[in-house]
Amino acid sequence: MFSSQRVTGTVAAVLAAPMLALSFPKAGVAWLVVCGTAALFWAFQQGSWRRAALLGWLSGTIFFTMSFSWWTYTIGHDVGPFWAEAAVVVSAAIDALAWAATGALFVLARRRAPAPLAALAGAAAFTIGEYLRSIGPTGVPFAQLGYTQADTPLRVFAAYAGSYGVTFVLCAIGALAADAIARRTLRAAAIAAVALAVLWSGCWLAWPARHALAATIPVAAIQGNIVQTLKWQPGSLQLAVNRYRAMTLATASTHPRLVVWPETVVAIRGEGLNQDDALEREFSTLASSLRATLVVGSIEVRDGDAYNALFFFQPGGTRSVYEKRQLAPFAEDFPGRRYLFWLPYVGSLNGGFTAGTQDGVYPTAAGLRVGPLICWESAFADRTHAQIARGAQLLVVSTDDAWFGKTSGPYQHAQISQMRALENGTWLVRAGATGISGIIAPDGSWTRRSRMDTQTAIVGFVGPPPGSFFARIGPGPVIAFLALLYVAIVLPAWRSKRR
């Protein structure tokens, strides 16, 4: 027979998943994160570490299945609806292992340390798990809890500890709330609330984004709204070139110093833009006529390898190429392709791109050095920080979110761009093929934003970056600190109990 305690724990774990999923766009009910984390950590307290791991895996599988549901639109056309759904569930079950590990580590901490400290240890364990599932060639950095706070007061913490730091704060609040309910005492939670308020006030007062210089440099992001089903059809190349050229020329009256086109908007089947001299001359002439840096998403073919690339055409006639470094697994590249080339999927459905190897920072007519990010790689905090570390003063995200249709995918992806601007204290220009395009300030707010599925040119202003503490350190030290925090809480208590 199940005890009532086990039943309530299971129910809490199951309910935590939809509450957390609904905190992301399109629903975007950000405050549900606290309710969801409180329910999750409540469930972890209701049994052994094995049971906590099982409940974490169950809750995580439900959460990631809901959060990744937009994948079915992206890959359903290639593999069919059944296999698309299966791929989502399998991916969700794998990522849910991070939540399972959190449950086990939290119960271990509760047995070794005082309850309030165990709550902090559990929050650290959850954040470390979120980091580990988000890195590497097969990492999936979507559905990070910290992203949900891009428009709330808690976003200020991102300037100091990134999205992972915001995740830690959310989990700490939830874990302490669960502890207060379980022990029927508000003392620890009240102390933590006061400490959080003091910390938030200090971070807000010292937040560099509050003192950013005025944005006076005109820029433009072009959203041509050419859908994915049309993009690769015969004749679509000339349609794209004509539309984007006309829309770019229409911004001439605003005198933009930087114009950004979306990812692979110039889709030349079977060859790269660098192999079409006429098109390159046309884009170079366009940049010179505007006296602006023109960023064009296309394909580069070099030494027999194809690269998803951004071409930087300068008004002086020079041209540079940035090659995408973080390829979308199983879409742009098949992990282990060198050894699994004989599989049908690798040859027929895989994009077959080669990953770039260098972080690229490029000068612009705007007077700011640009750090480009192509689509998927904008979701990786470490990739973005690498551009900042190389001297980028402005971030550019060029993406083709037409792959996601009208699902929650484009909205989640756009929210991630907000977090990248927040973390690094920089302006960010985003150009999406069908949306969302716009300009994001260093405090994470949109100064200009397009609607989905519209043909529009976003024109606005950017300025010098105010910077941030996180821009100096990156995500690595944040995760290292949280790992040390967990050990510092658990290890002394474990040694004390042994004695």
N, C-alpha and C positions, 0 to 999 in steps of 0.2 A: 504494500500500500504506500502511495506517496503521502508524505506528511504535508500539512498545510504550508509549512515553511518552504518546502521544495516546490510546491505548486506556485506560490507567490513569486518565488525566485525565477521560475521558468517564464511565468507571465510577464514579469518585469523585463527579462532579457528580450523576449519577443516584441514587447511594446517599444523598447528602446530603439529598435531598428527603424521603424517608420518615422518616429519622432526625429531621429537624426537625419534621415533621408529627406524629410520635408523641410529641413532647415536650409537646404541648397535650392538654387533656382531649378525649376520655374517657381515653385511654391515660395521659397525664400523666407520662411518664417524663422529668422535667425535665433530668436530666444528659445526655440524648442531644443537647441543643443544642450542647454543646461538641464532641462527635463530629461532628455535622452541619456546624458552621461550619468545623471543621478540614478535613473532606473537601472542602467547597466551596472554601476558599482554596487547598487543595492543587491542586484542578483548575484554578484560575485561573493557577497558576504554570507550567502545562505547555504554554504556547504564546504566540501573539501576543495583542494586545489584542482583535483581531477574534474569535479563537477563544475567549478568555475571556468576551467578551460573549455569544457563542452558547451556551457552556456555562452561563453564568448564566441566560440566558433559558430554556434547556431545563430546568434544575434548578428554577427558579422556577415554571415552568408546571406541573410535576409537583407541587411543594409546594403551590401555591395551589389546584390542582384537588382535592387531598386535603383541604386545610384548609377549603375552601368547599363541600365535598360536601353539607353539611347544607342548602344552599340549595335543592337539588332537592326536598326535602320542603316547603319554604316556598312555592315558586312552582310546583311540579309540578301542583298541583290546578287552577291557572289556565291554564297553557300546555301541559301534557302532559309526560310524562317525557323525550321526545326533546329538546324545546326547552329544558327545564330543564337537562338535561345540557350542551347546547350553550352555554347562558348561563354556566354555571359555567366551562367550558373557555375561552370567549372572555374572561371576566373575569380568569381566571387568567393567560392569555397577556398581557393588558394590564398587570396588576400585576407580572408577571415582568420587564417592561422595567426596573424598578428594580434587579433583580439583574443584568441585562445591563450596565447602566451601572456597577454596582459592579465587575464583572469588568474592564471596560475601564479604569476609573480606578485600580484596584489594580495592573494591569500597568504603567500609566503611572508610578505611584509607585515600583514596583520598579526601573524603569529609571532613575529620577532620584535615588533616595535609598537609604541603607543599608537592608538587609532588615528589621531590627526596626522602624525608623521607617516603612517601607512598610507593615508589618503594621498599625500604628496608623492610617495613612492609609486603608488598605482598610476597617478597622472604621468609621472616620468616614464613608467614602463609603456603606457599607451602611446606616448609621443615617440618614443624610440621605435616602437613597432611600426608606427605610421611612417617614420623616416625610412626604415629598412625596406618596406614594401614599395617605396616611391623612388628608389634609386636603381641605377644599373640599366643595361640594355633592355631588360624586360620589366622594368619598374612601371607602376601605374600611379602617377602622382595626383590623380583626380580624387575627389571625395575626401580631402583632408579637412578636418573639422575647423581648423583655423580660417580657411577661406570664407566660411559663412559670416564672419564678422567684418568683412571688408567695408561695410557701411554702418557699423555700430561704433560706439565709443571705445570698445575693446580693441579696435584696430590699432590704437596707438602703440600697443605692445609689439606690433610687427616691426616697427622701426628699430627696435632694440634686440628682438629675438626671432624675428621672422614669423612665418605662418606656424612653424613648429612651436614657437613660444606662445602663440595665441591658443593653439591646441592644448598645451600644458595648462594654461590658466583655466580654460573651459573644463578640462577633466578634473582639475583640482577643485573647482567650485562644485562640480557634480559629485565627486567622491566625498567631499566634506559635508555636503547636504545629505547624502545617503548615510553617512556616519551619524549625523545629528538625528536623523529619523530613527536609525537602528538603536542608538543609545538613549534616545529621548532626552537629549541635552543640547542646548544651543550655545554652550560656552565656547567650544573650539570654533564653531562656525562663525560666531560673532567676532571673535578675535581675528579670524582669517578675513572676515569682511572688512574690518577696520584696516588691517594690514594691506589688503588689496586696494582700498580707497586711497590710502596714503601713497602706495606705490604708483597707482594710476595718476594721481595728481602730480607727482614728481616727474613722471614720464611725459605727461601732457605739457607741463610747463617748459621742459627742456627739449620738446619735440622740434627738430630743425625745420620740418615742413611748415610749421606755423610762421616761420620767419623767412619763407622763400621769397626771392626777388620777383619782381613783376614779370609776367610772361609777355614778351614783346616780339618774339621771333615768329613770323607767320609760317604755318605748315599746312599740308593738306593730305588727307587719306581718301583714296578713290575706291568706291564700292560700286562695281559695274553690274552686279546682280546677274551674272551668267551662271545658270544652274549647272550642276554636275552632269546631268544627262546630256546637256548641249555642249559642254566644254570640250569634249574630245571628238565631237562629230566633224566630218569633213566640212570645210568652209568656216568653222567656228574660229579659227585663228584670225582671219581677217576681220570677223565681227568683233573679237576682243580687242584687236589693235585699234580699229576705228573708234570703238566706243570709249576705250580708255584714253586714247589720244584726245578726242573731242572733249571729254569730261575734264581732262587735265588742262587743256587750253582754256576752258571756261573759268578756271580758277586764277587766270593770269592777272585779273584786276586786283586781286588781294596780294599779289607779289609774294607767293610762297617761296621760302628758301629751301624747303624740303617737301617732296611729293612722294608718297608711298603707295605702291600698288600691291594687291594681294599675292599670296603664294601661287606659283605656277600659273599665273593669269595668262601668260604667253605660252601656250601649250603646243609645241611643235612636235608632232608625232614622228618618232624615229630619229630625231636629231636634237641638238641643243641650240640655244640662242647664240652661243659663241660660234656656231657654224653657219650662221646666216648673216653675212656681212651687211646686206641691205637693211635688215631690221635693226642691227646694231647702229648703223649710221643714222637711221631715222630716230631712234631713241636718243642718241647723242645730240642730234640737232634739236630735238624737243627740249632737252635739258638746257642747252645753250640759249635757246630762244626765251626760256623762262628765267634764266639765270638762277637755276635751282638744281639741287641734287635730286635726280630721279631714281627711285628704287623700284626695280621691276622684278617680279617673281617669275622664274622660268626654270628651265633645265639646262645644265651644263654637261657636255660630254667631253671627257678628257681621258686620253690613253685607253679608250674603250670602255670606260666606266661612266655611268650616268649619276649626276648629283642634283638633288633638289637645291636650288640656288637662288640667291638674290644678286642682281646685277646693279651696281652703283654707277650711274652715269653722271659725271660731273660737268658743270657748265663750261669748264676749260677744255673738254674733249677727252679727258681720261676716263678709264673704266676699270672698276675692281669687281671681284666676285667673292661672295661669301657662300660657303657650302655647308648645308645643314649637318650638324654633328650628331644630334639625338634623333634617330629615325624611329618612326612608329613601328613596333614589332608586329610581324605578320601582315603588315600593310605595305610599308616601304622597304622592309628588309625582313628576311627570315633568319632569326638567330640560329647560328650554326649552319648557315647556307652552304659553306664550303664542304661540309661533311654530309649534308642531307640534300644535295642537289638532285638526287634521283627521285625525290618525292614529287608527285604531280603538282601539288599546291605551289611548291617553290618555283616551278617553271611557268605555270599558267596564270596564277592569281597574284603572285607576289610582285610588288612594284620594281624590285631589283635595283634599288638605289644603293650607292656606296656612301658611307658616312664620311663627312669632312673630318679633319683632324686638328683644325686650329680655331681658337677663339679669335674672331675678327672684329676689330674696331676701326671705323672708317671716318675720315674727315668729311664734312658737308659744307655746303654754301651757307648753312645756318650758323656756322661758326662753332658748332658743338660736335664732338666726336660721338658717333652713333654705334651702339652695340645692337646688332640685329639678332632677332630670334624668329625662327620659322615654325609656326604652328605648334606641334606637339612639344617641342623643346622649351617653349615658354612656360610649361607646367613644371619644369625642373628648377628648383631654387638654386642648385649648385651651378647649373649651366648659366643662368642669368647672372649670378654673382661673379662667375669667371669673366664675363664681359665687363662688369663694373671694375673688377680688379685690374683689368688691362687698360682702364682709363676711359671707359664709356661714360659720357655725360648725358646721354639721351637714349632711351630704349625704343626700338622699333619692332613691333610684332606684325608679321605678314602671315596671314593664314587663309585657308580655304575651308571654312566651316560649313560649306555647302554639303560636305560629306554627311553632316549630322541632321540635315533636313530641318523640320520644325520641332525637334525634340528638345529636351533640356540641355543637350550637349553644348550648343553655341553659347547659351547663357552661363553655364558653368565655366566654360573656357574663358569667356570675357571677364568673369569674376576673378579668375586666376590672374589675369593681366592687372587688375586692380591691386592684388596682393603683391605682385612683382614691383609695381611702382611704389607701394607703401614700404616694402621692406628696404628698398635701396634709396629712397628719397629722391627719385628722379621723375621727370616727365616721361610719358610713354605715348607713342603714336601707334594706333592699331588699325590695320586695314584688312577687312574680311571680304571675301568674294561676294557673299550674300548677306554679310553682317555677322557679328556686331562690329562696327568700326567706330573710331572716335579718338579722343584725346583725354588722357588721364593725368591728373595733377599728382605731385609727390605725396599728397595726403590720401591718395586712393580714390578721390572723387572724380567723376566724369565732368569735364568742362564742355565737351561736345560728345554726342552719342547718336548713332544712327539706329533706325528700326530695322528689324529683320526683313529680308526679301524686298528691299527697295533699292532703286538706282539713285545714288546720291554721292556728292562730294562733301566730305567733312572738312571745313576750313576753320582754323583756330590758331592759338598761339601757345608757344612753349617758352621756357626760360632755363637759366642755369640750374643745375641740381643743388638743392640744399644739403643733400647727403643724409646719412643716418649712421647710427652705431653699428647696425647690422651690416651695412655696406662695407664696413671696415673688417668685420670678422667672418661673415658668411655663416652657412648652416652648420659646418663641422664643429666649431667650438660650442655651439648651443647644445648639440646632441651629446658631445663629450661631457659637458657640465651636467646634463640630466642623468647620464649614466653614473657619474660620480655621486650625484645626489642620491640615487637609489642605493648604491653600495654604502654610502655614508650612513643612510638610515637603517639598513638591514644588517650590515656586518657587525657594528658595535653591539647592537641588541642581541644578535645571535651569539656572540662571544660571551656576553654577560649571562645569558641564560645557560650556556654550557658550564660556566663557572659555578 
